[in-house]
Amino acid sequence: MCQPVLSLEEIFSLIEDDIRWMAHASQSFAEIAQGMPDGDEKRHIQSLAVCYRECEKNRRVLIERMQRRAAAG
């Protein structure tokens, strides 16, 4: 069975969509946490915002490295 193959541009596009989604999620969690009283739930929501922000940063590094390698190769 032959699996579909994505072009490099399609892969970049998917990762960029993922980056935008994670940035939005991070911002949304941060905004939700701002309106919450201090406590465990607020800290949990804040940690989710941080996690999504870190994932976003990691994806940005990934796509930058992939683009550099594609340009070099």
C-alpha positions as CSV (number, residue, x, y, z in Angstrom):
1,M,0.0,0.0,0.0
2,C,1.5,3.3,-1.1
3,Q,1.3,6.2,1.5
4,P,0.8,9.7,0.3
5,V,3.9,11.9,0.3
6,L,3.7,15.5,1.3
7,S,5.9,18.2,-0.4
8,L,8.3,20.1,1.8
9,E,6.1,23.2,1.4
10,E,3.0,21.3,2.6
11,I,5.0,20.1,5.6
12,F,6.1,23.7,6.3
13,S,2.5,24.8,6.0
14,L,1.2,22.2,8.4
15,I,3.9,23.1,11.0
16,E,3.1,26.8,10.6
17,D,-0.6,26.0,11.2
18,D,0.4,24.1,14.3
19,I,2.5,27.1,15.5
20,R,-0.4,29.5,15.0
21,W,-2.8,27.1,16.9
22,M,-0.3,26.7,19.8
23,A,0.2,30.5,20.0
24,H,-3.5,31.0,20.1
25,A,-4.0,28.3,22.8
26,S,-1.2,29.8,24.9
27,Q,-2.7,33.3,24.7
28,S,-6.2,32.0,25.5
29,F,-5.0,30.1,28.6
30,A,-3.0,33.1,29.8
31,E,-6.1,35.3,29.4
32,I,-8.3,32.8,31.3
33,A,-5.8,32.6,34.1
34,Q,-5.7,36.4,34.5
35,G,-9.4,36.4,35.5
36,M,-9.1,33.6,38.0
37,P,-8.6,33.8,41.7
38,D,-5.2,32.5,43.0
39,G,-5.1,28.8,43.6
40,D,-4.3,25.4,42.2
41,E,-6.7,25.8,39.2
42,K,-5.1,29.1,38.2
43,R,-1.6,27.7,38.5
44,H,-2.7,24.7,36.3
45,I,-4.1,27.0,33.6
46,Q,-0.9,29.1,33.8
47,S,1.2,26.0,33.3
48,L,-0.8,25.0,30.3
49,A,-0.1,28.5,28.8
50,V,3.6,28.0,29.4
51,C,3.6,24.5,27.9
52,Y,1.8,25.6,24.7
53,R,4.3,28.6,24.5
54,E,7.2,26.2,24.8
55,C,5.8,23.9,22.1
56,E,5.3,26.9,19.8
57,K,8.9,27.9,20.3
58,N,10.1,24.4,19.7
59,R,8.1,24.2,16.4
60,R,9.5,27.5,15.3
61,V,13.0,26.2,15.8
62,L,12.1,23.0,14.0
63,I,10.8,24.8,10.9
64,E,13.7,27.2,10.8
65,R,16.2,24.3,10.9
66,M,14.2,22.4,8.2
67,Q,14.1,25.5,6.0
68,R,17.9,26.0,6.4
69,R,18.6,22.4,5.5
70,A,16.2,22.6,2.5
71,A,17.9,25.7,1.3
72,A,21.4,24.2,1.7
73,G,20.5,20.9,0.1
